[in-house]
């Protein structure tokens, strides 16, 4: 609990290391583990920002930033992350496993009525 903001991180990076030779990254888009080394030199990330019609945040249209991560550059996203820009930050990540989408990770803030 942080003031009136409640956060629910799903995965922990504690005691995890990046692949050797990969520089430290700030503002990580998403974190996952793989049992095998992936050809990340082929990875592609695309970003789209959309205004949410009918939703206002402090007088401004609320927006969502959608990221698509294609790890093997086959034209099909392997992960999709939706960042919700509101008074508090929220996001949800989905993973594509054999053509089907599954929830992977989420974090959201919620006003508690303080």
N, C-alpha and C positions, 0 to 999 in steps of 0.2 A: 504494500500500500504506500503510495507516494502522494500525500495530500489528498486530493479528491480524485486522483487518477489511479486506476487499477490496471496493471499490465499482466499479461499471461504468456510469457515466453514459453515456447514448446520444446526447443532443443537447446542444448548447452554446448558452447565451444570450449569450455573449460577442459584443460588437459588434452586438447586436440592439436595436431600440428598440420600444417599445409604440406603439400607435396614438396619434395626437395627441389630447389632451384626456382620455386615460385616466390616472388617478393611479397613482403607483408602488404596487406591491402587494408585501407581504411574504408569505412562505409560499405561493408560487404553487402551485396545484393541478396544472397542466400547462402546457406551453409548446408552441405550434405556430405555423407560418407559413401564411398564405393568400395566394394571388395576387390575390384581390379582397377588398374590405372587406366584412365580415360584419355583419349586423344584431344586434350583441351585446346591444342593449337588450332583446331578446326571450329571451336565454339563461336557462336554468334549470338549477340544480345540485341534485341530491338526494343524501343521504348515509344509508347504513345501516351499522350495526355488528353483526357476527355473531361469536359465540363459536365456535371450531372444536372440536367435540366430539372427545374423545380425544387432543387435543394439549395439552400442558402447557408452560408457560414459567415457570420459577422457582416452581413450585407453583400457578400461576394458569392458567386456561384461556387458550390463545392466541386471538387475535382478528384479524379482517380488517375493514377499513373499506372499503366499496364506494361509490364516487362515480359518478353518472351525470350526464353533461353533455349537455344538449339545446340546441344553439346557436340553433335557429330556433323552438323551442317548438312543434314539431309532434307531440310525444308519443313520439318515437323518439330514443333516446340516440345522439349522434354520437361521443362518447368515453366509455369506462368505465375508471376507475382503481381498482385494488385495492391498498390499503396493508396490508401485513402487519406487525402489531405483534409483534415478537419481541425477543430480546436485541439484535438489530441490525435496522435498518429496511430493508425491501425494498418495492418496488412494481412493478406492471406496468400498462401502459396499452394499451388496444385502441381502434381507430378503426373506425367503421362507414362503409363506402364502398359505396353503392348496395345496402344491405341485407346486406352480407357483412362479417364481423368480421376484422380483421387486427391482428397485433401492431404497436404503434406505438413504444413506449418501455419500457425496463425499467431498474431499478437494484436491485441486491441486494448485501447484505453476506453474507459467508460466513466462518465460522471456519476458520482455516488450520491448526489443530492446534498452535499455539504453546504 
